[in-house]
Amino acid sequence: MRDAPPPEPRLATEAEIIEALAAIGAERAAEHEAGLRTLLAKMARYGHGRNEPVRAVAALLGDRWSSLTMHLLHSGMLRHADLRRLMALVSAEREVSQRMLTLKLRLLERDGLIERSVVDGAPPRVEYRLTELGRGAYAHFAALVAWTESVTPRIRAARERYDHLHPGEAEDEGD
C-alpha cells in the first residue's frame, strides 16, 4: 500500500505576511513588501511544493550531471554509451556511473526536456535528444552559464575576500 502524498504546502496568510514584514522593521519592510507579494503570487500560481516544476527543473538544471547532459545534447542526438563517454571526458570527476546517468536521463525525460528513442537493430540502440521544451530551457541555461563565465573573475575575487575574512567557514562542497 502506498503512503498518502504529503499535504500541499500552504502559502502564507495575510496576517503572517504583515507579521513578517513588521518583524524586519518599517524601512526594510517598505523595500521588500512588493517583491515578497509578487513572489507569493507567483508561488500561488505556479506552485511552491518541492516537486513543482519551477523548483524541480531549476534544481535539476543546476546539478552537474543534468547540466552536462543538456550541454552535450544541445549539439544533437547521442546514444547512451556515447553520452556517458563524453560526460566522462568533460566532467571534473572524469566518470559518471551508469546508475547516475540513467537517473538523470529519466528525470530530464520526465520533465519533457529530453526524449528517449529505442532504435531497432541488433542490438537495439537507445538514443537521446533535446525536445523543443529542452531546447528552450537550454537557451536560458546557456545564457546563465555565459553570464557566470563573464563574471567568474569577480566571483573568485569575492570568494577570496570572504575566505580571508572568514577562514574555514565556506568550504567548496560541490554537489
DAPEQUI-V790288 format. One record per residue. N is the residue number from 1. RES is the residue in one small letter. D_FIRST is the distance of its C-alpha to the first C-alpha in whole Angstrom. Layout:
BEGIN
n = [N | N]
res = [RES | RES]
d_first = [D_FIRST | D_FIRST]
END
This chain:
BEGIN
n = [1 | 2 | 3 | 4 | 5 | 6 | 7 | 8 | 9 | 10 | 11 | 12 | 13 | 14 | 15 | 16 | 17 | 18 | 19 | 20 | 21 | 22 | 23 | 24 | 25 | 26 | 27 | 28 | 29 | 30 | 31 | 32 | 33 | 34 | 35 | 36 | 37 | 38 | 39 | 40 | 41 | 42 | 43 | 44 | 45 | 46 | 47 | 48 | 49 | 50 | 51 | 52 | 53 | 54 | 55 | 56 | 57 | 58 | 59 | 60 | 61 | 62 | 63 | 64 | 65 | 66 | 67 | 68 | 69 | 70 | 71 | 72 | 73 | 74 | 75 | 76 | 77 | 78 | 79 | 80 | 81 | 82 | 83 | 84 | 85 | 86 | 87 | 88 | 89 | 90 | 91 | 92 | 93 | 94 | 95 | 96 | 97 | 98 | 99 | 100 | 101 | 102 | 103 | 104 | 105 | 106 | 107 | 108 | 109 | 110 | 111 | 112 | 113 | 114 | 115 | 116 | 117 | 118 | 119 | 120 | 121 | 122 | 123 | 124 | 125 | 126 | 127 | 128 | 129 | 130 | 131 | 132 | 133 | 134 | 135 | 136 | 137 | 138 | 139 | 140 | 141 | 142 | 143 | 144 | 145 | 146 | 147 | 148 | 149 | 150 | 151 | 152 | 153 | 154 | 155 | 156 | 157 | 158 | 159 | 160 | 161 | 162 | 163 | 164 | 165 | 166 | 167 | 168 | 169 | 170 | 171 | 172 | 173 | 174 | 175]
res = [m | r | d | a | p | p | p | e | p | r | l | a | t | e | a | e | i | i | e | a | l | a | a | i | g | a | e | r | a | a | e | h | e | a | g | l | r | t | l | l | a | k | m | a | r | y | g | h | g | r | n | e | p | v | r | a | v | a | a | l | l | g | d | r | w | s | s | l | t | m | h | l | l | h | s | g | m | l | r | h | a | d | l | r | r | l | m | a | l | v | s | a | e | r | e | v | s | q | r | m | l | t | l | k | l | r | l | l | e | r | d | g | l | i | e | r | s | v | v | d | g | a | p | p | r | v | e | y | r | l | t | e | l | g | r | g | a | y | a | h | f | a | a | l | v | a | w | t | e | s | v | t | p | r | i | r | a | a | r | e | r | y | d | h | l | h | p | g | e | a | e | d | e | g | d]
d_first = [0 | 4 | 7 | 9 | 12 | 15 | 18 | 21 | 23 | 26 | 30 | 33 | 35 | 38 | 39 | 37 | 39 | 42 | 42 | 41 | 44 | 46 | 45 | 46 | 49 | 51 | 53 | 49 | 47 | 50 | 49 | 46 | 45 | 45 | 43 | 40 | 40 | 40 | 37 | 35 | 36 | 35 | 32 | 31 | 32 | 30 | 27 | 27 | 23 | 23 | 22 | 24 | 27 | 30 | 28 | 26 | 29 | 32 | 30 | 29 | 33 | 34 | 32 | 35 | 33 | 32 | 36 | 37 | 35 | 36 | 40 | 40 | 39 | 41 | 44 | 42 | 40 | 39 | 37 | 34 | 37 | 39 | 37 | 36 | 40 | 41 | 39 | 40 | 43 | 43 | 41 | 42 | 40 | 41 | 38 | 34 | 32 | 30 | 27 | 28 | 30 | 27 | 24 | 27 | 28 | 24 | 24 | 28 | 27 | 24 | 26 | 29 | 31 | 32 | 31 | 31 | 33 | 33 | 36 | 37 | 39 | 40 | 38 | 36 | 36 | 33 | 35 | 34 | 36 | 36 | 35 | 37 | 35 | 35 | 39 | 39 | 37 | 39 | 42 | 41 | 40 | 43 | 45 | 43 | 44 | 47 | 48 | 46 | 49 | 52 | 51 | 50 | 53 | 53 | 49 | 51 | 54 | 51 | 49 | 52 | 54 | 51 | 50 | 54 | 54 | 50 | 50 | 47 | 45 | 44 | 42 | 41 | 38 | 37 | 33]
END
